[in-house]
Every structure is written in structure tokens, then in C-alpha cells.
């Protein structure tokens, strides 16, 4: 029963991540800057540093670079020509198939 629940959760998360991948949506600093920085910081804080774990960290760093490159390779940006209430330009982003494939590799 737990295995079926895991697959349902995985399907739900995949659907949520890919739901707006083919539409232009406003770029969020939370999604593009804060979450990756927080994840990296938490990795280094919680990592148990040992010889074997350093090799795992190097491999994960290499794989994350490749997946990140794949996800960003087909991203399209569109400038709205408008500004938000803080006078920053509004930029829209469409993630496309490479974004979904990158998450599939991670899962």
C-alpha cells in the first residue's frame, strides 16, 4: 500500500511541476534564486564530511550541473515591456519539455 501511495505522490508532484511548463509565467525570485541557494546551503550544513561522502558530493554536483543545464537549455523568456510596483521589468518564462525531462531524471 505504501508503494502505491508513493507512486500517487510522485505522479501528483510531476503534474504540479509540469502544469505550467508550456505557458509563459512571471519569473519568481523565490523559485529561481532563493530555493536553489537555500537547498545548497542546507546540503553543506547537513553533510557528514568523510572520504566516501565527498565522492558522493562530487558526483551529485556533477549530475546536478548536467540536469540544471538540461532544464535551462530550452527555456524561453519574454519581456512584457512593463514594470512591477518596484520599477523592475516584468519578465515571463516558458520552461518547455527539457524542464520536465530534468525533473524526470531527478525522480
C-alpha positions in Angstrom: 0.0 0.0 0.0 2.9 2.4 0.8 4.4 1.8 -2.7 1.1 2.7 -4.4 0.9 5.9 -2.3 4.5 6.8 -3.3 3.6 6.4 -7.0 0.5 8.6 -6.5 2.6 11.3 -4.7 5.2 11.1 -7.5 2.6 11.5 -10.2 1.0 14.4 -8.3 4.3 16.2 -7.9 5.2 15.6 -11.5 1.9 17.0 -12.6 2.3 20.1 -10.3 5.8 20.8 -11.6 4.9 20.4 -15.2 1.4 22.0 -15.2 2.6 25.4 -16.4 5.7 24.4 -18.3 4.3 25.3 -21.6 2.9 28.7 -20.7 4.7 31.9 -20.2 4.6 32.8 -16.5 6.1 35.5 -14.3 9.6 34.9 -13.1 9.8 34.4 -9.4 12.9 35.2 -7.3 11.8 32.6 -4.8 11.8 29.8 -7.4 14.9 30.9 -9.4 17.3 32.2 -6.6 16.2 31.6 -3.1 15.2 27.9 -3.3 18.4 26.8 -5.0 20.6 28.8 -2.6 18.7 27.5 0.4 19.0 23.9 -0.9 22.7 24.3 -1.4 23.3 25.9 2.0 21.3 23.1 3.7 23.3 20.5 1.8 26.6 21.8 3.1 25.3 22.3 6.6 23.8 18.8 7.0 26.5 16.9 5.0 28.6 14.5 7.1 32.0 15.1 5.7 34.0 11.9 5.1 36.0 10.5 2.3 33.1 8.4 0.9 30.6 11.3 1.3 32.9 13.8 -0.5 33.0 11.5 -3.6 29.2 11.3 -3.4 29.0 15.1 -3.2 31.3 15.5 -6.2 29.1 13.1 -8.2 25.9 14.8 -7.1 27.4 18.2 -8.0 28.3 17.0 -11.5 24.8 15.4 -12.0 23.0 18.5 -10.7 25.0 20.6 -13.1 24.0 18.4 -16.0 20.4 18.3 -15.1 20.3 22.1 -14.5 21.9 22.7 -17.9 19.3 20.4 -19.5 16.5 22.2 -17.8 17.7 25.6 -18.7 18.7 24.8 -22.3 15.3 25.3 -23.9 13.8 28.0 -21.6 12.2 30.9 -23.4 12.0 34.4 -22.0 9.7 37.2 -23.0 9.9 40.8 -21.8 6.5 42.3 -21.2 7.7 45.9 -21.6 6.0 46.7 -18.3 7.3 47.3 -14.8 6.0 46.0 -11.4 5.3 48.2 -8.4 9.1 48.3 -7.6 10.0 49.5 -11.1 11.5 46.2 -12.0 10.9 44.9 -15.6 8.3 42.1 -15.8 9.9 39.1 -17.5 7.9 35.9 -18.4 9.4 32.5 -18.8 8.3 29.3 -20.5 10.2 26.1 -19.3 9.3 23.6 -22.1 10.0 19.9 -22.3 13.6 20.0 -21.1 12.3 21.1 -17.7 10.0 18.2 -17.4 12.7 15.7 -18.6 15.1 17.1 -16.0 12.6 16.5 -13.2 12.0 13.0 -14.5 15.7 12.3 -14.3 15.8 13.5 -10.7 12.8 11.4 -9.7 
